[in-house]
Amino acid sequence: HKWHRTMGMAALYADPFEHLVVNTAPPLAAALLLRAHPWIVAAWAFIASANTVIAHTKDGQHIDHHFHRNKNFGVGWMLCDRFHGTLLE
């Protein structure tokens, strides 16, 4: 979130703390808890990374998140944003 203007591949950038605590620990904990097969974990990581890049390559609702940091966290149907009241129309 250093930049307001978004760019696909730059979306994967994270400082070490954010990468470990936010991006890696929760999905790894879920995979271990559910005893997910390594191929499932790899497929999930690929899909999640691709979704992040795609969400930052086109104009859309998530782009507003880079100007309003507490709004529009998601992409697509924005279901969680609608549920939690963080959707910026």
PyMOL Python script that loads the backbone (N, CA, C, O; Angstrom):
from pymol import cmd

cmd.read_pdbstr("""\
ATOM      1  N   HIS A   1       0.803  -1.196   0.000  1.00  0.00           N
ATOM      2  CA  HIS A   1       0.000   0.000   0.000  1.00  0.00           C
ATOM      3  C   HIS A   1       0.847   1.262   0.000  1.00  0.00           C
ATOM      4  O   HIS A   1       0.395   2.321   0.434  1.00  0.00           O
ATOM      5  N   LYS A   2       2.075   1.148  -0.486  1.00  0.00           N
ATOM      6  CA  LYS A   2       2.911   2.328  -0.586  1.00  0.00           C
ATOM      7  C   LYS A   2       2.447   3.253  -1.703  1.00  0.00           C
ATOM      8  O   LYS A   2       2.654   4.465  -1.633  1.00  0.00           O
ATOM      9  N   TRP A   3       1.826   2.695  -2.724  1.00  0.00           N
ATOM     10  CA  TRP A   3       1.462   3.478  -3.889  1.00  0.00           C
ATOM     11  C   TRP A   3      -0.050   3.509  -4.070  1.00  0.00           C
ATOM     12  O   TRP A   3      -0.740   2.524  -3.808  1.00  0.00           O
ATOM     13  N   HIS A   4      -0.559   4.667  -4.527  1.00  0.00           N
ATOM     14  CA  HIS A   4      -1.987   4.773  -4.850  1.00  0.00           C
ATOM     15  C   HIS A   4      -2.255   4.136  -6.202  1.00  0.00           C
ATOM     16  O   HIS A   4      -3.271   3.466  -6.383  1.00  0.00           O
ATOM     17  N   ARG A   5      -1.360   4.336  -7.142  1.00  0.00           N
ATOM     18  CA  ARG A   5      -1.534   3.748  -8.461  1.00  0.00           C
ATOM     19  C   ARG A   5      -1.137   2.278  -8.379  1.00  0.00           C
ATOM     20  O   ARG A   5      -0.076   1.948  -7.849  1.00  0.00           O
ATOM     21  N   THR A   6      -1.960   1.420  -8.887  1.00  0.00           N
ATOM     22  CA  THR A   6      -1.693  -0.010  -8.748  1.00  0.00           C
ATOM     23  C   THR A   6      -1.108  -0.587 -10.026  1.00  0.00           C
ATOM     24  O   THR A   6      -1.307  -0.060 -11.120  1.00  0.00           O
ATOM     25  N   MET A   7      -0.386  -1.679  -9.856  1.00  0.00           N
ATOM     26  CA  MET A   7       0.247  -2.374 -10.955  1.00  0.00           C
ATOM     27  C   MET A   7       0.261  -3.852 -10.570  1.00  0.00           C
ATOM     28  O   MET A   7       0.627  -4.200  -9.447  1.00  0.00           O
ATOM     29  N   GLY A   8      -0.134  -4.711 -11.491  1.00  0.00           N
ATOM     30  CA  GLY A   8      -0.329  -6.124 -11.201  1.00  0.00           C
ATOM     31  C   GLY A   8       0.753  -6.803 -10.383  1.00  0.00           C
ATOM     32  O   GLY A   8       0.498  -7.236  -9.259  1.00  0.00           O
ATOM     33  N   MET A   9       1.939  -6.901 -10.920  1.00  0.00           N
ATOM     34  CA  MET A   9       2.996  -7.644 -10.228  1.00  0.00           C
ATOM     35  C   MET A   9       3.438  -6.967  -8.945  1.00  0.00           C
ATOM     36  O   MET A   9       3.889  -7.642  -8.020  1.00  0.00           O
ATOM     37  N   ALA A  10       3.319  -5.647  -8.865  1.00  0.00           N
ATOM     38  CA  ALA A  10       3.690  -4.945  -7.634  1.00  0.00           C
ATOM     39  C   ALA A  10       2.742  -5.297  -6.496  1.00  0.00           C
ATOM     40  O   ALA A  10       3.073  -5.083  -5.330  1.00  0.00           O
ATOM     41  N   ALA A  11       1.569  -5.834  -6.817  1.00  0.00           N
ATOM     42  CA  ALA A  11       0.592  -6.194  -5.788  1.00  0.00           C
ATOM     43  C   ALA A  11       1.110  -7.312  -4.895  1.00  0.00           C
ATOM     44  O   ALA A  11       0.644  -7.460  -3.765  1.00  0.00           O
ATOM     45  N   LEU A  12       2.048  -8.090  -5.372  1.00  0.00           N
ATOM     46  CA  LEU A  12       2.588  -9.189  -4.573  1.00  0.00           C
ATOM     47  C   LEU A  12       3.649  -8.714  -3.577  1.00  0.00           C
ATOM     48  O   LEU A  12       4.089  -9.487  -2.727  1.00  0.00           O
ATOM     49  N   TYR A  13       4.060  -7.447  -3.679  1.00  0.00           N
ATOM     50  CA  TYR A  13       5.046  -6.900  -2.748  1.00  0.00           C
ATOM     51  C   TYR A  13       4.452  -6.812  -1.350  1.00  0.00           C
ATOM     52  O   TYR A  13       3.300  -6.415  -1.179  1.00  0.00           O
ATOM     53  N   ALA A  14       5.239  -7.181  -0.365  1.00  0.00           N
ATOM     54  CA  ALA A  14       4.862  -7.018   1.038  1.00  0.00           C
ATOM     55  C   ALA A  14       6.140  -6.926   1.851  1.00  0.00           C
ATOM     56  O   ALA A  14       7.139  -7.561   1.516  1.00  0.00           O
ATOM     57  N   ASP A  15       6.113  -6.142   2.915  1.00  0.00           N
ATOM     58  CA  ASP A  15       7.293  -6.120   3.777  1.00  0.00           C
ATOM     59  C   ASP A  15       7.360  -7.461   4.510  1.00  0.00           C
ATOM     60  O   ASP A  15       6.365  -8.184   4.554  1.00  0.00           O
ATOM     61  N   PRO A  16       8.511  -7.801   5.082  1.00  0.00           N
ATOM     62  CA  PRO A  16       8.667  -9.132   5.703  1.00  0.00           C
ATOM     63  C   PRO A  16       7.622  -9.448   6.768  1.00  0.00           C
ATOM     64  O   PRO A  16       7.124 -10.572   6.820  1.00  0.00           O
ATOM     65  N   PHE A  17       7.279  -8.485   7.617  1.00  0.00           N
ATOM     66  CA  PHE A  17       6.280  -8.729   8.655  1.00  0.00           C
ATOM     67  C   PHE A  17       4.930  -9.058   8.031  1.00  0.00           C
ATOM     68  O   PHE A  17       4.300 -10.050   8.399  1.00  0.00           O
ATOM     69  N   GLU A  18       4.481  -8.230   7.087  1.00  0.00           N
ATOM     70  CA  GLU A  18       3.189  -8.469   6.443  1.00  0.00           C
ATOM     71  C   GLU A  18       3.189  -9.807   5.708  1.00  0.00           C
ATOM     72  O   GLU A  18       2.202 -10.542   5.750  1.00  0.00           O
ATOM     73  N   HIS A  19       4.288 -10.121   5.039  1.00  0.00           N
ATOM     74  CA  HIS A  19       4.340 -11.379   4.300  1.00  0.00           C
ATOM     75  C   HIS A  19       4.215 -12.581   5.233  1.00  0.00           C
ATOM     76  O   HIS A  19       3.470 -13.519   4.947  1.00  0.00           O
ATOM     77  N   LEU A  20       4.942 -12.551   6.343  1.00  0.00           N
ATOM     78  CA  LEU A  20       4.911 -13.701   7.253  1.00  0.00           C
ATOM     79  C   LEU A  20       3.630 -13.772   8.082  1.00  0.00           C
ATOM     80  O   LEU A  20       3.016 -14.834   8.188  1.00  0.00           O
ATOM     81  N   VAL A  21       3.229 -12.651   8.665  1.00  0.00           N
ATOM     82  CA  VAL A  21       2.104 -12.657   9.601  1.00  0.00           C
ATOM     83  C   VAL A  21       0.750 -12.646   8.896  1.00  0.00           C
ATOM     84  O   VAL A  21      -0.186 -13.307   9.344  1.00  0.00           O
ATOM     85  N   VAL A  22       0.641 -11.904   7.803  1.00  0.00           N
ATOM     86  CA  VAL A  22      -0.652 -11.755   7.139  1.00  0.00           C
ATOM     87  C   VAL A  22      -0.823 -12.710   5.959  1.00  0.00           C
ATOM     88  O   VAL A  22      -1.881 -13.318   5.796  1.00  0.00           O
ATOM     89  N   ASN A  23       0.219 -12.839   5.138  1.00  0.00           N
ATOM     90  CA  ASN A  23       0.083 -13.609   3.895  1.00  0.00           C
ATOM     91  C   ASN A  23       0.425 -15.090   4.031  1.00  0.00           C
ATOM     92  O   ASN A  23      -0.125 -15.915   3.301  1.00  0.00           O
ATOM     93  N   THR A  24       1.313 -15.438   4.940  1.00  0.00           N
ATOM     94  CA  THR A  24       1.785 -16.825   5.015  1.00  0.00           C
ATOM     95  C   THR A  24       1.203 -17.602   6.194  1.00  0.00           C
ATOM     96  O   THR A  24       0.712 -18.716   6.010  1.00  0.00           O
ATOM     97  N   ALA A  25       1.246 -17.044   7.388  1.00  0.00           N
ATOM     98  CA  ALA A  25       0.839 -17.786   8.589  1.00  0.00           C
ATOM     99  C   ALA A  25      -0.613 -18.266   8.557  1.00  0.00           C
ATOM    100  O   ALA A  25      -0.849 -19.443   8.829  1.00  0.00           O
ATOM    101  N   PRO A  26      -1.604 -17.417   8.239  1.00  0.00           N
ATOM    102  CA  PRO A  26      -2.995 -17.915   8.270  1.00  0.00           C
ATOM    103  C   PRO A  26      -3.279 -19.064   7.296  1.00  0.00           C
ATOM    104  O   PRO A  26      -3.860 -20.069   7.705  1.00  0.00           O
ATOM    105  N   PRO A  27      -2.884 -18.947   6.009  1.00  0.00           N
ATOM    106  CA  PRO A  27      -3.167 -20.090   5.126  1.00  0.00           C
ATOM    107  C   PRO A  27      -2.352 -21.335   5.483  1.00  0.00           C
ATOM    108  O   PRO A  27      -2.833 -22.458   5.327  1.00  0.00           O
ATOM    109  N   LEU A  28      -1.130 -21.141   5.959  1.00  0.00           N
ATOM    110  CA  LEU A  28      -0.332 -22.294   6.368  1.00  0.00           C
ATOM    111  C   LEU A  28      -0.951 -22.977   7.580  1.00  0.00           C
ATOM    112  O   LEU A  28      -1.003 -24.205   7.636  1.00  0.00           O
ATOM    113  N   ALA A  29      -1.415 -22.205   8.542  1.00  0.00           N
ATOM    114  CA  ALA A  29      -2.074 -22.775   9.725  1.00  0.00           C
ATOM    115  C   ALA A  29      -3.329 -23.545   9.313  1.00  0.00           C
ATOM    116  O   ALA A  29      -3.582 -24.641   9.814  1.00  0.00           O
ATOM    117  N   ALA A  30      -4.117 -22.964   8.393  1.00  0.00           N
ATOM    118  CA  ALA A  30      -5.330 -23.652   7.918  1.00  0.00           C
ATOM    119  C   ALA A  30      -4.969 -24.946   7.197  1.00  0.00           C
ATOM    120  O   ALA A  30      -5.627 -25.969   7.390  1.00  0.00           O
ATOM    121  N   ALA A  31      -3.935 -24.906   6.375  1.00  0.00           N
ATOM    122  CA  ALA A  31      -3.521 -26.108   5.642  1.00  0.00           C
ATOM    123  C   ALA A  31      -3.063 -27.204   6.599  1.00  0.00           C
ATOM    124  O   ALA A  31      -3.386 -28.376   6.406  1.00  0.00           O
ATOM    125  N   LEU A  32      -2.315 -26.824   7.624  1.00  0.00           N
ATOM    126  CA  LEU A  32      -1.862 -27.813   8.608  1.00  0.00           C
ATOM    127  C   LEU A  32      -3.027 -28.351   9.427  1.00  0.00           C
ATOM    128  O   LEU A  32      -3.111 -29.554   9.672  1.00  0.00           O
ATOM    129  N   LEU A  33      -3.925 -27.470   9.850  1.00  0.00           N
ATOM    130  CA  LEU A  33      -5.086 -27.870  10.639  1.00  0.00           C
ATOM    131  C   LEU A  33      -5.981 -28.833   9.859  1.00  0.00           C
ATOM    132  O   LEU A  33      -6.492 -29.806  10.413  1.00  0.00           O
ATOM    133  N   LEU A  34      -6.162 -28.554   8.582  1.00  0.00           N
ATOM    134  CA  LEU A  34      -7.027 -29.391   7.740  1.00  0.00           C
ATOM    135  C   LEU A  34      -6.285 -30.551   7.076  1.00  0.00           C
ATOM    136  O   LEU A  34      -6.880 -31.357   6.360  1.00  0.00           O
ATOM    137  N   ARG A  35      -4.985 -30.619   7.323  1.00  0.00           N
ATOM    138  CA  ARG A  35      -4.141 -31.669   6.730  1.00  0.00           C
ATOM    139  C   ARG A  35      -4.286 -31.707   5.210  1.00  0.00           C
ATOM    140  O   ARG A  35      -4.459 -32.765   4.605  1.00  0.00           O
ATOM    141  N   ALA A  36      -4.210 -30.523   4.618  1.00  0.00           N
ATOM    142  CA  ALA A  36      -4.361 -30.402   3.170  1.00  0.00           C
ATOM    143  C   ALA A  36      -3.161 -31.016   2.453  1.00  0.00           C
ATOM    144  O   ALA A  36      -2.028 -30.934   2.927  1.00  0.00           O
ATOM    145  N   HIS A  37      -3.426 -31.617   1.329  1.00  0.00           N
ATOM    146  CA  HIS A  37      -2.376 -32.187   0.495  1.00  0.00           C
ATOM    147  C   HIS A  37      -1.520 -31.044  -0.054  1.00  0.00           C
ATOM    148  O   HIS A  37      -2.050 -29.981  -0.378  1.00  0.00           O
ATOM    149  N   PRO A  38      -0.203 -31.248  -0.161  1.00  0.00           N
ATOM    150  CA  PRO A  38       0.672 -30.183  -0.668  1.00  0.00           C
ATOM    151  C   PRO A  38       0.255 -29.629  -2.037  1.00  0.00           C
ATOM    152  O   PRO A  38       0.451 -28.443  -2.302  1.00  0.00           O
ATOM    153  N   TRP A  39      -0.312 -30.463  -2.903  1.00  0.00           N
ATOM    154  CA  TRP A  39      -0.761 -29.971  -4.207  1.00  0.00           C
ATOM    155  C   TRP A  39      -1.945 -29.020  -4.062  1.00  0.00           C
ATOM    156  O   TRP A  39      -2.073 -28.064  -4.828  1.00  0.00           O
ATOM    157  N   ILE A  40      -2.799 -29.276  -3.094  1.00  0.00           N
ATOM    158  CA  ILE A  40      -3.929 -28.380  -2.831  1.00  0.00           C
ATOM    159  C   ILE A  40      -3.412 -27.041  -2.311  1.00  0.00           C
ATOM    160  O   ILE A  40      -3.890 -25.985  -2.726  1.00  0.00           O
ATOM    161  N   VAL A  41      -2.442 -27.083  -1.411  1.00  0.00           N
ATOM    162  CA  VAL A  41      -1.848 -25.861  -0.876  1.00  0.00           C
ATOM    163  C   VAL A  41      -1.180 -25.067  -2.002  1.00  0.00           C
ATOM    164  O   VAL A  41      -1.329 -23.848  -2.073  1.00  0.00           O
ATOM    165  N   ALA A  42      -0.449 -25.754  -2.877  1.00  0.00           N
ATOM    166  CA  ALA A  42       0.208 -25.090  -4.000  1.00  0.00           C
ATOM    167  C   ALA A  42      -0.812 -24.473  -4.955  1.00  0.00           C
ATOM    168  O   ALA A  42      -0.623 -23.350  -5.424  1.00  0.00           O
ATOM    169  N   ALA A  43      -1.890 -25.198  -5.244  1.00  0.00           N
ATOM    170  CA  ALA A  43      -2.936 -24.677  -6.131  1.00  0.00           C
ATOM    171  C   ALA A  43      -3.593 -23.458  -5.503  1.00  0.00           C
ATOM    172  O   ALA A  43      -3.850 -22.471  -6.193  1.00  0.00           O
ATOM    173  N   TRP A  44      -3.870 -23.510  -4.208  1.00  0.00           N
ATOM    174  CA  TRP A  44      -4.477 -22.371  -3.529  1.00  0.00           C
ATOM    175  C   TRP A  44      -3.551 -21.163  -3.587  1.00  0.00           C
ATOM    176  O   TRP A  44      -4.007 -20.049  -3.846  1.00  0.00           O
ATOM    177  N   ALA A  45      -2.249 -21.367  -3.350  1.00  0.00           N
ATOM    178  CA  ALA A  45      -1.283 -20.262  -3.392  1.00  0.00           C
ATOM    179  C   ALA A  45      -1.232 -19.640  -4.786  1.00  0.00           C
ATOM    180  O   ALA A  45      -1.158 -18.419  -4.924  1.00  0.00           O
ATOM    181  N   PHE A  46      -1.271 -20.483  -5.816  1.00  0.00           N
ATOM    182  CA  PHE A  46      -1.257 -19.982  -7.191  1.00  0.00           C
ATOM    183  C   PHE A  46      -2.510 -19.163  -7.483  1.00  0.00           C
ATOM    184  O   PHE A  46      -2.421 -18.060  -8.021  1.00  0.00           O
ATOM    185  N   ILE A  47      -3.665 -19.693  -7.132  1.00  0.00           N
ATOM    186  CA  ILE A  47      -4.928 -18.997  -7.398  1.00  0.00           C
ATOM    187  C   ILE A  47      -5.005 -17.690  -6.611  1.00  0.00           C
ATOM    188  O   ILE A  47      -5.430 -16.669  -7.152  1.00  0.00           O
ATOM    189  N   ALA A  48      -4.601 -17.711  -5.352  1.00  0.00           N
ATOM    190  CA  ALA A  48      -4.626 -16.496  -4.535  1.00  0.00           C
ATOM    191  C   ALA A  48      -3.688 -15.432  -5.096  1.00  0.00           C
ATOM    192  O   ALA A  48      -4.041 -14.254  -5.141  1.00  0.00           O
ATOM    193  N   SER A  49      -2.496 -15.841  -5.523  1.00  0.00           N
ATOM    194  CA  SER A  49      -1.544 -14.890  -6.101  1.00  0.00           C
ATOM    195  C   SER A  49      -2.058 -14.325  -7.416  1.00  0.00           C
ATOM    196  O   SER A  49      -1.962 -13.121  -7.656  1.00  0.00           O
ATOM    197  N   ALA A  50      -2.605 -15.188  -8.272  1.00  0.00           N
ATOM    198  CA  ALA A  50      -3.158 -14.723  -9.548  1.00  0.00           C
ATOM    199  C   ALA A  50      -4.309 -13.756  -9.313  1.00  0.00           C
ATOM    200  O   ALA A  50      -4.419 -12.743 -10.004  1.00  0.00           O
ATOM    201  N   ASN A  51      -5.162 -14.058  -8.351  1.00  0.00           N
ATOM    202  CA  ASN A  51      -6.286 -13.171  -8.037  1.00  0.00           C
ATOM    203  C   ASN A  51      -5.789 -11.805  -7.567  1.00  0.00           C
ATOM    204  O   ASN A  51      -6.362 -10.778  -7.929  1.00  0.00           O
ATOM    205  N   THR A  52      -4.737 -11.788  -6.770  1.00  0.00           N
ATOM    206  CA  THR A  52      -4.170 -10.527  -6.286  1.00  0.00           C
ATOM    207  C   THR A  52      -3.634  -9.692  -7.439  1.00  0.00           C
ATOM    208  O   THR A  52      -3.869  -8.485  -7.506  1.00  0.00           O
ATOM    209  N   VAL A  53      -2.915 -10.342  -8.344  1.00  0.00           N
ATOM    210  CA  VAL A  53      -2.367  -9.625  -9.497  1.00  0.00           C
ATOM    211  C   VAL A  53      -3.489  -9.086 -10.379  1.00  0.00           C
ATOM    212  O   VAL A  53      -3.449  -7.926 -10.791  1.00  0.00           O
ATOM    213  N   ILE A  54      -4.481  -9.909 -10.671  1.00  0.00           N
ATOM    214  CA  ILE A  54      -5.601  -9.494 -11.525  1.00  0.00           C
ATOM    215  C   ILE A  54      -6.372  -8.339 -10.888  1.00  0.00           C
ATOM    216  O   ILE A  54      -6.763  -7.399 -11.581  1.00  0.00           O
ATOM    217  N   ALA A  55      -6.592  -8.402  -9.587  1.00  0.00           N
ATOM    218  CA  ALA A  55      -7.347  -7.350  -8.896  1.00  0.00           C
ATOM    219  C   ALA A  55      -6.644  -6.002  -8.966  1.00  0.00           C
ATOM    220  O   ALA A  55      -7.283  -4.958  -8.840  1.00  0.00           O
ATOM    221  N   HIS A  56      -5.334  -6.023  -9.165  1.00  0.00           N
ATOM    222  CA  HIS A  56      -4.573  -4.779  -9.197  1.00  0.00           C
ATOM    223  C   HIS A  56      -4.188  -4.350 -10.611  1.00  0.00           C
ATOM    224  O   HIS A  56      -3.440  -3.386 -10.770  1.00  0.00           O
ATOM    225  N   THR A  57      -4.678  -5.037 -11.634  1.00  0.00           N
ATOM    226  CA  THR A  57      -4.308  -4.680 -13.001  1.00  0.00           C
ATOM    227  C   THR A  57      -5.386  -3.917 -13.727  1.00  0.00           C
ATOM    228  O   THR A  57      -5.119  -3.328 -14.775  1.00  0.00           O
ATOM    229  N   LYS A  58      -6.575  -3.908 -13.213  1.00  0.00           N
ATOM    230  CA  LYS A  58      -7.661  -3.234 -13.910  1.00  0.00           C
ATOM    231  C   LYS A  58      -8.378  -2.289 -12.956  1.00  0.00           C
ATOM    232  O   LYS A  58      -8.303  -2.428 -11.735  1.00  0.00           O
ATOM    233  N   ASP A  59      -9.071  -1.329 -13.544  1.00  0.00           N
ATOM    234  CA  ASP A  59      -9.866  -0.453 -12.703  1.00  0.00           C
ATOM    235  C   ASP A  59     -11.005  -1.264 -12.108  1.00  0.00           C
ATOM    236  O   ASP A  59     -11.608  -2.089 -12.793  1.00  0.00           O
ATOM    237  N   GLY A  60     -11.292  -1.038 -10.872  1.00  0.00           N
ATOM    238  CA  GLY A  60     -12.364  -1.772 -10.220  1.00  0.00           C
ATOM    239  C   GLY A  60     -12.537  -1.302  -8.801  1.00  0.00           C
ATOM    240  O   GLY A  60     -11.900  -0.343  -8.367  1.00  0.00           O
ATOM    241  N   GLN A  61     -13.394  -1.976  -8.087  1.00  0.00           N
ATOM    242  CA  GLN A  61     -13.712  -1.560  -6.728  1.00  0.00           C
ATOM    243  C   GLN A  61     -12.513  -1.638  -5.793  1.00  0.00           C
ATOM    244  O   GLN A  61     -12.369  -0.803  -4.900  1.00  0.00           O
ATOM    245  N   HIS A  62     -11.648  -2.638  -5.990  1.00  0.00           N
ATOM    246  CA  HIS A  62     -10.516  -2.763  -5.072  1.00  0.00           C
ATOM    247  C   HIS A  62      -9.529  -1.603  -5.234  1.00  0.00           C
ATOM    248  O   HIS A  62      -8.844  -1.245  -4.276  1.00  0.00           O
ATOM    249  N   ILE A  63      -9.447  -1.019  -6.412  1.00  0.00           N
ATOM    250  CA  ILE A  63      -8.536   0.103  -6.632  1.00  0.00           C
ATOM    251  C   ILE A  63      -8.877   1.243  -5.664  1.00  0.00           C
ATOM    252  O   ILE A  63      -7.985   1.952  -5.200  1.00  0.00           O
ATOM    253  N   ASP A  64     -10.169   1.416  -5.363  1.00  0.00           N
ATOM    254  CA  ASP A  64     -10.572   2.442  -4.398  1.00  0.00           C
ATOM    255  C   ASP A  64      -9.934   2.222  -3.031  1.00  0.00           C
ATOM    256  O   ASP A  64      -9.758   3.174  -2.270  1.00  0.00           O
ATOM    257  N   HIS A  65      -9.587   0.978  -2.712  1.00  0.00           N
ATOM    258  CA  HIS A  65      -8.960   0.654  -1.430  1.00  0.00           C
ATOM    259  C   HIS A  65      -7.622   1.381  -1.273  1.00  0.00           C
ATOM    260  O   HIS A  65      -7.216   1.694  -0.153  1.00  0.00           O
ATOM    261  N   HIS A  66      -6.952   1.645  -2.362  1.00  0.00           N
ATOM    262  CA  HIS A  66      -5.650   2.297  -2.288  1.00  0.00           C
ATOM    263  C   HIS A  66      -5.769   3.794  -2.042  1.00  0.00           C
ATOM    264  O   HIS A  66      -4.769   4.455  -1.763  1.00  0.00           O
ATOM    265  N   PHE A  67      -6.963   4.329  -2.141  1.00  0.00           N
ATOM    266  CA  PHE A  67      -7.210   5.724  -1.804  1.00  0.00           C
ATOM    267  C   PHE A  67      -7.974   5.853  -0.485  1.00  0.00           C
ATOM    268  O   PHE A  67      -7.819   6.845   0.227  1.00  0.00           O
ATOM    269  N   HIS A  68      -8.784   4.871  -0.162  1.00  0.00           N
ATOM    270  CA  HIS A  68      -9.568   4.817   1.074  1.00  0.00           C
ATOM    271  C   HIS A  68      -9.177   3.519   1.782  1.00  0.00           C
ATOM    272  O   HIS A  68      -9.813   2.486   1.573  1.00  0.00           O
ATOM    273  N   ARG A  69      -8.156   3.564   2.601  1.00  0.00           N
ATOM    274  CA  ARG A  69      -7.524   2.354   3.159  1.00  0.00           C
ATOM    275  C   ARG A  69      -8.453   1.469   3.979  1.00  0.00           C
ATOM    276  O   ARG A  69      -8.156   0.291   4.173  1.00  0.00           O
ATOM    277  N   ASN A  70      -9.555   1.997   4.460  1.00  0.00           N
ATOM    278  CA  ASN A  70     -10.453   1.197   5.293  1.00  0.00           C
ATOM    279  C   ASN A  70     -11.714   0.782   4.536  1.00  0.00           C
ATOM    280  O   ASN A  70     -12.721   0.442   5.157  1.00  0.00           O
ATOM    281  N   LYS A  71     -11.671   0.804   3.212  1.00  0.00           N
ATOM    282  CA  LYS A  71     -12.810   0.428   2.368  1.00  0.00           C
ATOM    283  C   LYS A  71     -12.346  -0.504   1.253  1.00  0.00           C
ATOM    284  O   LYS A  71     -11.171  -0.512   0.887  1.00  0.00           O
ATOM    285  N   ASN A  72     -13.276  -1.287   0.719  1.00  0.00           N
ATOM    286  CA  ASN A  72     -13.063  -2.119  -0.474  1.00  0.00           C
ATOM    287  C   ASN A  72     -11.807  -2.985  -0.408  1.00  0.00           C
ATOM    288  O   ASN A  72     -10.908  -2.859  -1.239  1.00  0.00           O
ATOM    289  N   PHE A  73     -11.762  -3.845   0.569  1.00  0.00           N
ATOM    290  CA  PHE A  73     -10.637  -4.759   0.722  1.00  0.00           C
ATOM    291  C   PHE A  73     -10.669  -5.876  -0.315  1.00  0.00           C
ATOM    292  O   PHE A  73      -9.620  -6.367  -0.731  1.00  0.00           O
ATOM    293  N   GLY A  74     -11.863  -6.280  -0.732  1.00  0.00           N
ATOM    294  CA  GLY A  74     -12.006  -7.449  -1.598  1.00  0.00           C
ATOM    295  C   GLY A  74     -12.046  -7.139  -3.076  1.00  0.00           C
ATOM    296  O   GLY A  74     -11.748  -6.027  -3.511  1.00  0.00           O
ATOM    297  N   VAL A  75     -12.422  -8.152  -3.838  1.00  0.00           N
ATOM    298  CA  VAL A  75     -12.599  -8.052  -5.289  1.00  0.00           C
ATOM    299  C   VAL A  75     -13.858  -8.827  -5.660  1.00  0.00           C
ATOM    300  O   VAL A  75     -14.405  -9.570  -4.845  1.00  0.00           O
ATOM    301  N   GLY A  76     -14.306  -8.648  -6.890  1.00  0.00           N
ATOM    302  CA  GLY A  76     -15.454  -9.415  -7.367  1.00  0.00           C
ATOM    303  C   GLY A  76     -16.749  -8.940  -6.753  1.00  0.00           C
ATOM    304  O   GLY A  76     -17.089  -7.761  -6.856  1.00  0.00           O
ATOM    305  N   TRP A  77     -17.471  -9.830  -6.121  1.00  0.00           N
ATOM    306  CA  TRP A  77     -18.772  -9.501  -5.551  1.00  0.00           C
ATOM    307  C   TRP A  77     -18.681  -8.692  -4.267  1.00  0.00           C
ATOM    308  O   TRP A  77     -19.687  -8.166  -3.791  1.00  0.00           O
ATOM    309  N   MET A  78     -17.489  -8.590  -3.705  1.00  0.00           N
ATOM    310  CA  MET A  78     -17.255  -7.780  -2.506  1.00  0.00           C
ATOM    311  C   MET A  78     -18.142  -8.229  -1.340  1.00  0.00           C
ATOM    312  O   MET A  78     -18.628  -7.397  -0.574  1.00  0.00           O
ATOM    313  N   LEU A  79     -18.350  -9.530  -1.206  1.00  0.00           N
ATOM    314  CA  LEU A  79     -19.262 -10.056  -0.191  1.00  0.00           C
ATOM    315  C   LEU A  79     -18.830  -9.697   1.230  1.00  0.00           C
ATOM    316  O   LEU A  79     -19.654  -9.262   2.034  1.00  0.00           O
ATOM    317  N   CYS A  80     -17.555  -9.873   1.542  1.00  0.00           N
ATOM    318  CA  CYS A  80     -17.097  -9.560   2.900  1.00  0.00           C
ATOM    319  C   CYS A  80     -17.199  -8.066   3.177  1.00  0.00           C
ATOM    320  O   CYS A  80     -17.538  -7.665   4.291  1.00  0.00           O
ATOM    321  N   ASP A  81     -16.908  -7.237   2.174  1.00  0.00           N
ATOM    322  CA  ASP A  81     -17.048  -5.792   2.363  1.00  0.00           C
ATOM    323  C   ASP A  81     -18.503  -5.420   2.603  1.00  0.00           C
ATOM    324  O   ASP A  81     -18.793  -4.557   3.432  1.00  0.00           O
ATOM    325  N   ARG A  82     -19.417  -6.059   1.889  1.00  0.00           N
ATOM    326  CA  ARG A  82     -20.830  -5.777   2.104  1.00  0.00           C
ATOM    327  C   ARG A  82     -21.248  -6.197   3.522  1.00  0.00           C
ATOM    328  O   ARG A  82     -21.969  -5.467   4.203  1.00  0.00           O
ATOM    329  N   PHE A  83     -20.796  -7.361   3.951  1.00  0.00           N
ATOM    330  CA  PHE A  83     -21.146  -7.900   5.262  1.00  0.00           C
ATOM    331  C   PHE A  83     -20.602  -7.038   6.399  1.00  0.00           C
ATOM    332  O   PHE A  83     -21.291  -6.805   7.392  1.00  0.00           O
ATOM    333  N   HIS A  84     -19.364  -6.567   6.250  1.00  0.00           N
ATOM    334  CA  HIS A  84     -18.706  -5.813   7.324  1.00  0.00           C
ATOM    335  C   HIS A  84     -18.888  -4.309   7.218  1.00  0.00           C
ATOM    336  O   HIS A  84     -18.373  -3.564   8.052  1.00  0.00           O
ATOM    337  N   GLY A  85     -19.616  -3.850   6.199  1.00  0.00           N
ATOM    338  CA  GLY A  85     -19.879  -2.414   6.065  1.00  0.00           C
ATOM    339  C   GLY A  85     -18.693  -1.610   5.582  1.00  0.00           C
ATOM    340  O   GLY A  85     -18.607  -0.411   5.850  1.00  0.00           O
ATOM    341  N   THR A  86     -17.765  -2.255   4.865  1.00  0.00           N
ATOM    342  CA  THR A  86     -16.595  -1.540   4.358  1.00  0.00           C
ATOM    343  C   THR A  86     -16.671  -1.299   2.849  1.00  0.00           C
ATOM    344  O   THR A  86     -15.679  -0.903   2.238  1.00  0.00           O
ATOM    345  N   LEU A  87     -17.826  -1.532   2.252  1.00  0.00           N
ATOM    346  CA  LEU A  87     -17.970  -1.331   0.812  1.00  0.00           C
ATOM    347  C   LEU A  87     -18.174   0.142   0.505  1.00  0.00           C
ATOM    348  O   LEU A  87     -19.071   0.781   1.054  1.00  0.00           O
ATOM    349  N   LEU A  88     -17.341   0.678  -0.372  1.00  0.00           N
ATOM    350  CA  LEU A  88     -17.475   2.041  -0.854  1.00  0.00           C
ATOM    351  C   LEU A  88     -18.150   1.965  -2.211  1.00  0.00           C
ATOM    352  O   LEU A  88     -17.554   1.478  -3.172  1.00  0.00           O
ATOM    353  N   GLU A  89     -19.374   2.435  -2.303  1.00  0.00           N
ATOM    354  CA  GLU A  89     -20.139   2.345  -3.553  1.00  0.00           C
ATOM    355  C   GLU A  89     -19.594   3.304  -4.586  1.00  0.00           C
ATOM    356  O   GLU A  89     -20.111   3.370  -5.702  1.00  0.00           O
TER     357      GLU A  89
END
""", "prot")
cmd.dss("prot")
cmd.show_as("cartoon", "prot")
cmd.util.cbc("prot")
cmd.orient("prot")
